[in-house]
Amino acid sequence: MTRPLRLLTVGHSYVVGTNRRLAHAMARAGAGEWEVTVAAPEAFPGDLGPITLEPFPGELPRLVPVPVHGARRIHTMRYGRRFRGLLREGWDVVHCWEEPFVLAGAQVAAWTPREARLVYATFQNLPKRYPPPFAWAERYALRRAAGWVAFGETVHDALRVRRGYDHLPVAVISPGVDTELFRPDTEAAARVRHSLGWRDDGPPVIGFLGRFVAEKGLRTLMAALDAVREPWRALIVGGGEMEGELRAWAAGRGNAVRIVTGVPHREVPSYLNAIDVLCAPSQTTPRWKEQLGRMLIEAMACGVAVIGSDSGEIPHVVGDSGMIVPEAEEAAWARAIDRLLADSEHRRALAEAGLRRVGAHFALPVVARGHLDFFRSLL
């Protein structure tokens, strides 16, 4: 009997249980063909506080906790020597969910045995040039790599002609969304709205989910909502440096706005279900453009109509399943929001189109099979 192929996937984000759903889906999709192991930090200093490794019920892959050092600065984070021992266990494929230009990415390249195929996954959708030692780390890691996964079309376009990437096999695959967690749920929607002190028969809810930072377009969203003619409510969920500014804006709008922080990831689907239209007004800067817009995929999976800006990967994510608006055109944003507030049938049509798009492109079984097929092609 042929032995299963052995896959080790590693990444600092795996400290959060829901971030390992892709590995779980790969283990499920590759049952009998692949043996999947996940290396995850024992603990990690998250943006909102320390995170201890979170298992989740029914997790299929073997989970191996490993120490990390210097994790407060992700570019200089390193894995402990226990991880080096794990890499010697005889893998067919090592899947590294660390950027090739960070020190941990180069460390994985140095420690992965030559007989294993090493594959990097990257979100980098700008053709950046890094100073030493990060430029050296990237060159070293890519010389060792057998291939790379681009988490989006803009990533592929930015890196496919870059030295080191240009000669390697590449697959364009989304990180995906767990449609068992993110799904339409009217009971959850009612529960969240009631917890916010809102009635079910009030105006439609415009939503935002993510970091409270300028590049996420929150000032554009606030200005657009102030110009909207139709009645609305707004639910803004996340956290970050703009919280004070958001709360000051909300204070002048009575019962229409709720700012919610500290929502655990497991509760995010409930909050998304409480939204009628999700807005992702991301703004491109000289050093950043939207790399994915995960909240768009998650919202579509929950049956929520979406409006996104034309920053970075957003148009590729939304496709024809939502509305795309120029980044900083506040009047255009107000018109788009007004249109969906006034037309419940159009909202419903976009929500249904989003559900179909998620099922075809972003659901974890689809994404997992894409990864496994690419890994096998490298063998």
KEKE-3310 file (N, C-alpha, C; in steps of 0.2 Angstrom, whole numbers, plus 5000, padded with zeros to 4 digits):
npx = (5004:5003:5011:5004:5006:5016:5012:5018:5012:5016:5014:5013:5001:4993:4991:4979:4964:4954:4961:4967:4958:4960:4970:4964:4954:4962:4966:4954:4950:4961:4960:4967:4976:4984:4994:4992:5000:5001:5011:5011:5012:5016:5011:5007:5010:4997:4988:4978:4981:4989:4990:4985:4989:4975:4966:4953:4937:4937:4947:4956:4970:4986:4992:5006:5013:5025:5038:5041:5051:5054:5042:5035:5039:5035:5043:5056:5054:5057:5058:5058:5070:5064:5055:5064:5068:5056:5055:5063:5057:5053:5046:5035:5031:5033:5024:5024:5018:5023:5030:5042:5052:5054:5062:5059:5054:5066:5072:5065:5068:5081:5081:5073:5074:5083:5076:5063:5049:5048:5036:5030:5018:5011:5005:5009:5007:5013:5026:5038:5055:5067:5077:5093:5093:5082:5080:5091:5086:5074:5079:5087:5077:5069:5078:5078:5065:5052:5041:5027:5013:5001:4991:4980:4975:4982:4993:5000:5002:5011:5022:5026:5035:5046:5063:5068:5055:5051:5055:5049:5036:5019:5004:4988:4978:4965:4964:4952:4936:4927:4913:4905:4905:4903:4889:4872:4861:4848:4843:4854:4857:4845:4848:4860:4856:4846:4854:4861:4851:4843:4828:4821:4813:4819:4828:4838:4854:4870:4887:4903:4918:4933:4950:4952:4958:4966:4969:4959:4948:4938:4935:4930:4919:4912:4909:4902:4890:4885:4880:4870:4854:4843:4835:4846:4855:4871:4883:4899:4912:4927:4943:4956:4967:4958:4947:4943:4940:4929:4920:4917:4911:4900:4893:4886:4875:4864:4853:4858:4870:4882:4897:4907:4919:4932:4927:4926:4934:4925:4913:4911:4904:4890:4889:4891:4880:4870:4871:4865:4871:4887:4902:4917:4928:4942:4958:4970:4988:5004:5012:5004:4990:4974:4975:4967:4954:4946:4934:4925:4923:4919:4907:4900:4898:4889:4878:4876:4875:4887:4898:4913:4928:4939:4952:4967:4965:4952:4942:4944:4940:4927:4921:4907:4898:4894:4895:4907:4916:4924:4939:4941:4930:4918:4905:4901:4901:4891:4880:4880:4877:4865:4857:4857:4851:4838:4833:4828:4826:4837:4847:4845:4847:4861:4866:4863:4870:4883:4884:4884:4896:4905:4904:4909:4922:4928:4925:4931:4933:4935:4946:4956:4957:4963:4975:4981:4982:4991:5002:5004:5008:5020:5028)
npy = (4994:5011:5024:5038:5055:5067:5082:5097:5111:5128:5143:5159:5164:5153:5152:5156:5147:5147:5151:5140:5133:5131:5122:5111:5109:5105:5093:5086:5086:5079:5066:5050:5051:5062:5066:5077:5090:5103:5116:5127:5143:5142:5153:5170:5187:5196:5209:5214:5209:5196:5180:5163:5147:5141:5127:5118:5110:5094:5095:5090:5089:5084:5094:5104:5112:5125:5135:5153:5167:5184:5190:5201:5210:5206:5205:5201:5190:5173:5155:5143:5130:5118:5117:5115:5102:5096:5098:5089:5077:5071:5076:5077:5089:5106:5118:5135:5148:5161:5176:5176:5186:5189:5185:5173:5166:5164:5157:5145:5140:5138:5127:5117:5101:5095:5086:5089:5097:5114:5127:5143:5155:5170:5187:5198:5212:5223:5229:5229:5234:5228:5232:5226:5215:5209:5209:5200:5189:5186:5183:5171:5163:5161:5155:5142:5138:5128:5132:5144:5151:5163:5174:5180:5189:5202:5200:5190:5197:5207:5200:5191:5194:5197:5195:5179:5175:5173:5162:5151:5139:5144:5146:5154:5157:5159:5163:5158:5154:5148:5140:5133:5140:5153:5158:5161:5167:5170:5170:5173:5186:5193:5191:5198:5211:5214:5214:5226:5235:5238:5238:5225:5229:5241:5254:5248:5240:5247:5241:5239:5230:5227:5233:5248:5260:5273:5269:5259:5266:5273:5286:5290:5282:5287:5301:5298:5291:5302:5309:5302:5299:5291:5282:5275:5263:5261:5249:5246:5237:5231:5237:5249:5263:5273:5273:5283:5294:5288:5286:5299:5304:5295:5299:5310:5306:5300:5286:5279:5273:5261:5257:5244:5235:5222:5210:5193:5181:5170:5175:5184:5179:5181:5195:5199:5194:5202:5213:5222:5228:5227:5237:5240:5251:5253:5262:5266:5268:5275:5264:5253:5243:5236:5219:5208:5209:5201:5202:5204:5192:5184:5191:5189:5176:5175:5179:5193:5208:5217:5231:5237:5246:5251:5247:5238:5221:5220:5222:5210:5200:5203:5203:5201:5201:5211:5228:5240:5254:5269:5273:5285:5293:5301:5305:5296:5285:5288:5288:5274:5267:5273:5268:5254:5254:5259:5249:5234:5222:5222:5222:5209:5201:5204:5198:5185:5182:5183:5173:5162:5165:5163:5149:5144:5149:5152:5144:5134:5119:5120:5128:5121:5110:5115:5119:5107:5100:5108:5106:5093:5093:5099:5088)
npz = (5000:4996:5004:5013:5007:5015:5023:5030:5037:5041:5051:5059:5061:5064:5077:5081:5082:5072:5060:5056:5049:5036:5035:5041:5032:5021:5027:5027:5014:5008:5014:5016:5006:5009:5024:5036:5045:5057:5062:5075:5084:5102:5109:5106:5104:5101:5092:5100:5112:5122:5114:5117:5111:5102:5102:5092:5092:5085:5076:5063:5058:5064:5078:5082:5095:5095:5101:5099:5095:5098:5093:5094:5084:5068:5057:5062:5069:5075:5075:5087:5092:5094:5083:5073:5075:5072:5058:5053:5052:5040:5027:5013:5008:5013:5019:5020:5028:5030:5025:5012:5014:5027:5043:5049:5038:5030:5039:5040:5027:5028:5037:5032:5026:5011:5003:5004:4997:4997:4999:4998:5004:5000:5003:4997:4988:4982:4973:4982:4988:4998:5013:5018:5032:5025:5012:5008:5015:5008:4995:4998:5003:4992:4983:4988:4987:4980:4974:4974:4982:4977:4985:4978:4963:4962:4969:4962:4950:4954:4958:4949:4940:4947:4952:4957:4960:4948:4940:4946:4949:4951:4960:4960:4973:4984:5002:5007:5015:5029:5026:5035:5047:5043:5037:5031:5044:5052:5065:5073:5068:5073:5086:5089:5085:5094:5105:5103:5106:5095:5085:5075:5064:5060:5050:5036:5040:5038:5037:5044:5045:5053:5054:5063:5055:5045:5032:5029:5025:5033:5035:5023:5023:5034:5029:5018:5023:5030:5019:5013:5008:5011:5025:5038:5048:5056:5059:5066:5067:5076:5079:5084:5080:5077:5084:5094:5086:5078:5088:5092:5081:5080:5091:5088:5081:5087:5089:5079:5076:5080:5088:5090:5099:5102:5098:5098:5086:5084:5085:5075:5063:5068:5070:5057:5050:5056:5048:5034:5022:5018:5019:5011:5011:5007:5005:4994:4998:4996:5001:5003:4998:4997:5002:5002:5008:5018:5025:5016:5009:5019:5023:5011:5012:5022:5016:5014:5006:4997:4996:4988:4987:4974:4977:4976:4979:4980:4969:4962:4971:4973:4961:4950:4959:4968:4972:4965:4969:4966:4975:4984:4981:4989:4986:4976:4984:4993:4984:4980:4992:4995:4984:4987:4999:4996:4988:4991:4984:4975:4984:4989:4977:4975:4987:4985:4973:4979:4988:4979:4972:4983:4985:4973:4972:4985:4996:5008:5005:4991:4990:4998:4990:4979:4984:4988:4975:4969:4977:4974:4961:4961:4966)
capx = (5000:5007:5010:5001:5010:5016:5012:5019:5011:5018:5013:5012:4994:4990:4990:4971:4961:4950:4966:4969:4953:4962:4974:4959:4950:4966:4966:4948:4950:4966:4960:4969:4981:4989:4994:4993:5003:5002:5016:5009:5016:5013:5008:5009:5008:4992:4986:4973:4983:4993:4985:4988:4987:4968:4963:4946:4934:4936:4953:4959:4977:4990:4994:5012:5015:5032:5040:5043:5055:5054:5036:5032:5041:5034:5049:5061:5052:5061:5055:5063:5074:5059:5053:5069:5067:5050:5056:5068:5053:5052:5040:5035:5030:5033:5020:5026:5013:5027:5033:5049:5057:5055:5068:5056:5054:5072:5074:5061:5072:5088:5080:5069:5078:5083:5072:5056:5047:5046:5031:5029:5012:5012:5000:5013:5004:5016:5033:5043:5062:5068:5084:5096:5094:5076:5082:5095:5081:5070:5083:5089:5071:5067:5082:5077:5058:5050:5035:5024:5005:4999:4984:4976:4978:4986:4999:5003:5004:5016:5028:5028:5041:5051:5068:5067:5049:5049:5056:5046:5029:5015:4996:4984:4973:4962:4964:4946:4931:4924:4906:4901:4905:4901:4883:4866:4859:4843:4842:4860:4856:4841:4851:4865:4853:4843:4859:4863:4846:4839:4823:4821:4810:4822:4831:4844:4861:4877:4892:4911:4922:4940:4955:4950:4964:4964:4969:4953:4943:4933:4933:4926:4913:4908:4907:4897:4884:4882:4877:4865:4847:4839:4837:4851:4859:4878:4887:4906:4915:4934:4947:4962:4969:4953:4941:4940:4936:4923:4915:4915:4906:4894:4889:4881:4870:4859:4853:4859:4877:4885:4904:4908:4926:4933:4923:4930:4933:4920:4907:4911:4898:4884:4889:4890:4873:4866:4872:4862:4876:4894:4906:4925:4930:4949:4961:4977:4993:5011:5015:4999:4984:4970:4978:4962:4947:4943:4928:4920:4922:4915:4901:4896:4896:4884:4872:4876:4877:4894:4901:4920:4932:4943:4959:4970:4962:4944:4938:4945:4936:4919:4918:4901:4893:4893:4896:4913:4916:4931:4941:4940:4924:4913:4898:4899:4900:4884:4875:4880:4874:4858:4854:4855:4846:4831:4831:4829:4827:4844:4851:4844:4851:4868:4868:4863:4876:4889:4884:4886:4903:4909:4903:4913:4929:4931:4924:4937:4934:4938:4953:4960:4959:4968:4982:4984:4983:4997:5008:5006:5011:5027:5031)
capy = (5000:5017:5028:5045:5060:5070:5089:5101:5118:5132:5150:5162:5166:5147:5152:5157:5141:5148:5152:5133:5130:5129:5115:5106:5107:5101:5086:5082:5084:5074:5060:5044:5053:5066:5066:5084:5092:5110:5119:5134:5145:5141:5159:5175:5194:5198:5216:5216:5206:5190:5174:5156:5142:5139:5121:5119:5104:5090:5097:5084:5088:5084:5100:5104:5119:5127:5142:5158:5172:5191:5190:5208:5213:5200:5204:5198:5184:5167:5149:5140:5124:5112:5117:5112:5095:5094:5098:5083:5071:5068:5078:5078:5096:5110:5124:5140:5154:5166:5179:5175:5191:5190:5181:5166:5163:5162:5151:5139:5138:5135:5121:5112:5096:5096:5082:5091:5103:5120:5131:5149:5158:5177:5192:5205:5214:5228:5227:5232:5233:5228:5233:5221:5208:5206:5207:5194:5183:5184:5179:5165:5158:5159:5150:5136:5136:5124:5135:5149:5153:5170:5175:5185:5191:5207:5197:5187:5202:5211:5196:5185:5196:5199:5190:5174:5172:5173:5155:5146:5137:5148:5145:5159:5154:5163:5159:5155:5155:5142:5141:5130:5145:5159:5156:5165:5165:5175:5170:5177:5193:5196:5191:5204:5218:5216:5216:5233:5240:5239:5234:5221:5233:5248:5255:5244:5242:5247:5238:5238:5225:5227:5238:5255:5264:5277:5266:5255:5271:5274:5293:5290:5279:5292:5306:5295:5290:5309:5312:5297:5302:5286:5281:5270:5262:5259:5244:5247:5232:5230:5240:5252:5269:5278:5272:5289:5298:5285:5287:5306:5304:5291:5302:5315:5303:5297:5279:5276:5271:5257:5255:5238:5232:5216:5204:5187:5179:5165:5179:5188:5178:5184:5202:5200:5193:5208:5219:5222:5230:5228:5242:5240:5257:5253:5267:5264:5272:5273:5258:5248:5243:5230:5213:5203:5211:5195:5203:5204:5185:5182:5194:5186:5169:5176:5181:5200:5212:5221:5237:5238:5251:5248:5246:5231:5214:5220:5220:5202:5196:5204:5201:5204:5199:5216:5235:5242:5261:5272:5273:5291:5297:5301:5306:5290:5280:5289:5285:5267:5265:5275:5263:5248:5255:5260:5243:5228:5217:5223:5219:5202:5198:5204:5193:5178:5181:5183:5166:5158:5166:5160:5142:5142:5151:5154:5140:5130:5113:5122:5131:5116:5105:5119:5119:5100:5099:5112:5103:5087:5095:5100:5082)
capz = (5000:4995:5010:5012:5007:5022:5023:5036:5036:5047:5051:5066:5062:5066:5085:5082:5079:5065:5055:5054:5046:5029:5036:5043:5026:5017:5029:5025:5007:5006:5018:5013:5002:5013:5031:5037:5052:5058:5067:5077:5090:5108:5111:5102:5106:5096:5092:5106:5118:5121:5112:5119:5106:5103:5098:5091:5092:5079:5072:5060:5057:5070:5080:5086:5097:5095:5103:5094:5099:5095:5089:5094:5077:5064:5052:5065:5073:5074:5078:5092:5090:5093:5076:5068:5075:5068:5051:5052:5053:5034:5024:5006:5006:5019:5017:5024:5028:5032:5019:5011:5016:5035:5045:5050:5031:5028:5044:5037:5021:5031:5041:5028:5022:5004:4999:5004:4993:5001:4996:5002:5003:5001:5002:4996:4981:4980:4971:4987:4988:5006:5015:5022:5030:5023:5005:5008:5017:5002:4990:5001:5004:4985:4980:4991:4986:4974:4971:4979:4982:4977:4988:4974:4957:4962:4972:4956:4945:4957:4960:4944:4936:4951:4952:4962:4959:4941:4938:4951:4948:4955:4960:4963:4977:4990:5008:5008:5021:5031:5026:5041:5052:5040:5033:5033:5051:5054:5072:5075:5066:5077:5093:5089:5084:5100:5110:5102:5107:5089:5083:5068:5059:5059:5044:5035:5043:5034:5041:5042:5050:5052:5058:5063:5053:5040:5025:5028:5022:5038:5035:5017:5024:5038:5025:5013:5026:5031:5013:5011:5009:5014:5032:5039:5054:5055:5064:5064:5072:5075:5084:5082:5082:5075:5088:5097:5080:5076:5093:5092:5075:5082:5097:5085:5077:5091:5090:5072:5075:5085:5088:5094:5099:5106:5096:5097:5079:5083:5085:5069:5059:5070:5068:5049:5049:5058:5043:5027:5017:5021:5015:5012:5007:5008:5002:4993:5000:4993:5004:5004:4995:5000:4999:5001:5010:5020:5027:5010:5008:5025:5022:5006:5014:5027:5013:5015:5000:4998:4991:4989:4983:4968:4980:4977:4977:4981:4963:4960:4976:4973:4954:4948:4965:4972:4969:4966:4969:4966:4982:4988:4979:4994:4983:4973:4989:4995:4979:4980:4998:4994:4979:4990:5005:4993:4983:4994:4979:4972:4989:4989:4971:4976:4992:4982:4969:4983:4990:4973:4971:4988:4984:4968:4972:4991:5001:5010:5001:4985:4991:5000:4985:4975:4987:4987:4968:4967:4980:4971:4954:4963:4967)
cpx = (5004:5005:5007:5007:5010:5017:5013:5017:5012:5016:5011:5005:4990:4989:4982:4968:4957:4955:4968:4964:4955:4966:4969:4955:4955:4966:4960:4948:4955:4966:4962:4975:4986:4988:4996:4995:5003:5006:5013:5012:5012:5009:5011:5006:5003:4991:4983:4975:4986:4987:4989:4985:4980:4967:4956:4943:4934:4942:4956:4967:4981:4993:5000:5013:5022:5033:5042:5046:5055:5048:5033:5034:5041:5040:5055:5060:5056:5057:5060:5065:5069:5056:5058:5069:5061:5051:5060:5063:5051:5046:5041:5035:5030:5030:5021:5022:5017:5030:5040:5054:5058:5060:5065:5055:5060:5074:5071:5065:5078:5087:5076:5074:5077:5078:5064:5055:5044:5042:5029:5022:5013:5006:5003:5011:5007:5023:5038:5050:5064:5075:5086:5094:5088:5077:5086:5090:5077:5073:5085:5083:5069:5071:5081:5070:5057:5044:5032:5016:5004:4992:4981:4979:4983:4993:5003:5006:5010:5023:5030:5034:5047:5057:5067:5060:5048:5050:5053:5038:5025:5007:4993:4978:4971:4963:4958:4942:4928:4916:4902:4900:4901:4895:4877:4863:4854:4842:4848:4859:4851:4844:4856:4861:4849:4848:4862:4857:4842:4833:4824:4818:4813:4825:4837:4850:4867:4882:4899:4913:4929:4944:4952:4956:4962:4964:4963:4947:4937:4931:4929:4919:4908:4905:4901:4890:4881:4878:4871:4858:4842:4840:4841:4853:4866:4880:4894:4909:4923:4938:4953:4962:4963:4947:4938:4937:4930:4918:4912:4910:4900:4890:4884:4876:4865:4859:4855:4865:4879:4892:4905:4916:4927:4929:4927:4929:4927:4913:4906:4905:4891:4883:4888:4883:4868:4866:4868:4866:4882:4898:4913:4928:4938:4952:4968:4982:4999:5014:5010:4993:4981:4973:4973:4955:4943:4936:4923:4918:4918:4908:4897:4894:4890:4878:4871:4878:4883:4895:4908:4923:4936:4951:4961:4966:4955:4940:4938:4941:4929:4917:4912:4895:4892:4895:4903:4913:4923:4933:4939:4934:4918:4906:4896:4898:4892:4879:4874:4876:4866:4854:4852:4850:4839:4829:4832:4830:4834:4849:4851:4848:4858:4870:4868:4868:4883:4889:4886:4893:4907:4909:4908:4920:4932:4930:4930:4938:4937:4945:4958:4962:4964:4975:4985:4986:4990:5003:5009:5009:5018:5031:5032)
cpy = (5006:5021:5035:5050:5065:5078:5092:5108:5122:5139:5153:5163:5159:5147:5153:5151:5142:5149:5145:5130:5127:5122:5110:5104:5103:5093:5082:5081:5079:5067:5054:5045:5057:5066:5074:5086:5100:5112:5126:5136:5143:5147:5164:5182:5197:5206:5218:5213:5199:5184:5168:5152:5140:5133:5122:5112:5100:5092:5091:5084:5087:5091:5100:5111:5120:5134:5147:5164:5179:5192:5197:5212:5207:5199:5200:5192:5178:5161:5146:5133:5118:5112:5114:5105:5092:5094:5092:5077:5068:5070:5078:5085:5100:5117:5130:5147:5159:5170:5177:5180:5192:5184:5174:5163:5160:5156:5145:5136:5135:5128:5115:5107:5096:5092:5084:5097:5109:5125:5137:5152:5166:5181:5198:5207:5221:5226:5231:5230:5233:5229:5227:5221:5205:5205:5201:5188:5181:5180:5172:5160:5156:5154:5143:5133:5132:5127:5140:5150:5160:5170:5180:5186:5197:5205:5194:5192:5206:5207:5192:5187:5198:5193:5186:5171:5170:5166:5150:5145:5141:5146:5151:5156:5158:5159:5156:5157:5149:5143:5137:5135:5151:5157:5161:5162:5170:5176:5174:5184:5196:5196:5197:5211:5219:5217:5223:5238:5242:5235:5230:5225:5240:5248:5249:5246:5242:5245:5239:5234:5225:5232:5245:5260:5267:5273:5261:5260:5273:5282:5294:5288:5284:5298:5304:5294:5297:5312:5308:5300:5297:5285:5275:5269:5260:5254:5244:5242:5231:5234:5244:5259:5275:5277:5278:5293:5295:5286:5294:5307:5301:5295:5307:5312:5298:5289:5275:5272:5267:5255:5249:5235:5226:5210:5198:5184:5174:5169:5183:5186:5181:5191:5203:5199:5198:5214:5217:5223:5231:5232:5241:5245:5258:5259:5265:5270:5271:5266:5252:5249:5236:5224:5207:5206:5205:5196:5203:5197:5182:5185:5190:5179:5169:5178:5189:5203:5216:5226:5237:5243:5247:5247:5239:5226:5214:5218:5213:5198:5197:5202:5204:5202:5205:5223:5237:5250:5264:5274:5279:5296:5297:5301:5299:5284:5281:5287:5278:5264:5267:5270:5257:5248:5256:5254:5237:5222:5217:5220:5212:5198:5198:5199:5186:5177:5180:5176:5161:5159:5163:5152:5140:5143:5151:5149:5135:5123:5115:5124:5126:5111:5109:5119:5112:5098:5102:5108:5097:5088:5096:5094:5078)
cpz = (5000:5001:5009:5011:5013:5021:5029:5034:5042:5046:5058:5067:5064:5074:5086:5078:5073:5059:5053:5051:5039:5030:5038:5036:5021:5020:5027:5018:5004:5010:5014:5008:5005:5020:5033:5044:5052:5064:5069:5083:5097:5111:5107:5104:5101:5097:5098:5112:5117:5119:5114:5113:5107:5099:5096:5090:5086:5074:5069:5059:5064:5072:5084:5088:5097:5097:5098:5098:5095:5091:5089:5087:5072:5059:5055:5069:5071:5077:5082:5089:5090:5086:5071:5069:5072:5061:5049:5051:5046:5030:5017:5004:5013:5016:5022:5023:5032:5025:5018:5013:5023:5037:5047:5043:5029:5033:5042:5031:5023:5034:5038:5025:5015:5000:5000:5000:4997:4997:5000:5000:5004:4999:4999:4988:4979:4978:4976:4986:4996:5007:5018:5029:5026:5015:5004:5010:5011:4997:4992:5001:4997:4982:4982:4989:4980:4971:4976:4977:4982:4980:4985:4968:4957:4965:4966:4951:4948:4958:4954:4940:4940:4952:4958:4962:4952:4938:4941:4949:4953:4955:4963:4966:4983:4996:5010:5014:5022:5031:5031:5046:5049:5035:5035:5040:5053:5062:5075:5074:5071:5084:5094:5089:5091:5106:5109:5104:5101:5088:5076:5063:5057:5052:5042:5038:5038:5039:5039:5047:5048:5057:5058:5062:5047:5033:5024:5026:5026:5037:5028:5019:5029:5034:5020:5017:5028:5025:5010:5013:5012:5021:5033:5046:5052:5061:5062:5070:5071:5081:5081:5083:5081:5079:5091:5092:5078:5082:5093:5086:5077:5087:5094:5081:5080:5091:5083:5071:5081:5084:5092:5093:5103:5104:5095:5089:5079:5083:5079:5065:5061:5069:5061:5047:5051:5053:5037:5021:5020:5016:5016:5008:5007:5003:5001:4995:4996:4995:5005:5000:4997:4997:4998:5002:5013:5022:5022:5009:5013:5025:5017:5008:5019:5023:5013:5008:5001:4993:4993:4985:4978:4971:4979:4974:4977:4974:4961:4965:4975:4966:4952:4953:4970:4969:4970:4965:4969:4973:4986:4986:4984:4991:4979:4978:4992:4990:4979:4986:4997:4989:4983:4996:5002:4990:4987:4989:4976:4978:4989:4983:4972:4981:4989:4977:4973:4986:4985:4972:4976:4987:4979:4968:4979:4997:5002:5007:4995:4985:4994:4995:4980:4977:4986:4980:4966:4971:4976:4964:4955:4964:4961)
residu = (MET:THR:ARG:PRO:LEU:ARG:LEU:LEU:THR:VAL:GLY:HIS:SER:TYR:VAL:VAL:GLY:THR:ASN:ARG:ARG:LEU:ALA:HIS:ALA:MET:ALA:ARG:ALA:GLY:ALA:GLY:GLU:TRP:GLU:VAL:THR:VAL:ALA:ALA:PRO:GLU:ALA:PHE:PRO:GLY:ASP:LEU:GLY:PRO:ILE:THR:LEU:GLU:PRO:PHE:PRO:GLY:GLU:LEU:PRO:ARG:LEU:VAL:PRO:VAL:PRO:VAL:HIS:GLY:ALA:ARG:ARG:ILE:HIS:THR:MET:ARG:TYR:GLY:ARG:ARG:PHE:ARG:GLY:LEU:LEU:ARG:GLU:GLY:TRP:ASP:VAL:VAL:HIS:CYS:TRP:GLU:GLU:PRO:PHE:VAL:LEU:ALA:GLY:ALA:GLN:VAL:ALA:ALA:TRP:THR:PRO:ARG:GLU:ALA:ARG:LEU:VAL:TYR:ALA:THR:PHE:GLN:ASN:LEU:PRO:LYS:ARG:TYR:PRO:PRO:PRO:PHE:ALA:TRP:ALA:GLU:ARG:TYR:ALA:LEU:ARG:ARG:ALA:ALA:GLY:TRP:VAL:ALA:PHE:GLY:GLU:THR:VAL:HIS:ASP:ALA:LEU:ARG:VAL:ARG:ARG:GLY:TYR:ASP:HIS:LEU:PRO:VAL:ALA:VAL:ILE:SER:PRO:GLY:VAL:ASP:THR:GLU:LEU:PHE:ARG:PRO:ASP:THR:GLU:ALA:ALA:ALA:ARG:VAL:ARG:HIS:SER:LEU:GLY:TRP:ARG:ASP:ASP:GLY:PRO:PRO:VAL:ILE:GLY:PHE:LEU:GLY:ARG:PHE:VAL:ALA:GLU:LYS:GLY:LEU:ARG:THR:LEU:MET:ALA:ALA:LEU:ASP:ALA:VAL:ARG:GLU:PRO:TRP:ARG:ALA:LEU:ILE:VAL:GLY:GLY:GLY:GLU:MET:GLU:GLY:GLU:LEU:ARG:ALA:TRP:ALA:ALA:GLY:ARG:GLY:ASN:ALA:VAL:ARG:ILE:VAL:THR:GLY:VAL:PRO:HIS:ARG:GLU:VAL:PRO:SER:TYR:LEU:ASN:ALA:ILE:ASP:VAL:LEU:CYS:ALA:PRO:SER:GLN:THR:THR:PRO:ARG:TRP:LYS:GLU:GLN:LEU:GLY:ARG:MET:LEU:ILE:GLU:ALA:MET:ALA:CYS:GLY:VAL:ALA:VAL:ILE:GLY:SER:ASP:SER:GLY:GLU:ILE:PRO:HIS:VAL:VAL:GLY:ASP:SER:GLY:MET:ILE:VAL:PRO:GLU:ALA:GLU:GLU:ALA:ALA:TRP:ALA:ARG:ALA:ILE:ASP:ARG:LEU:LEU:ALA:ASP:SER:GLU:HIS:ARG:ARG:ALA:LEU:ALA:GLU:ALA:GLY:LEU:ARG:ARG:VAL:GLY:ALA:HIS:PHE:ALA:LEU:PRO:VAL:VAL:ALA:ARG:GLY:HIS:LEU:ASP:PHE:PHE:ARG:SER:LEU:LEU)
# end
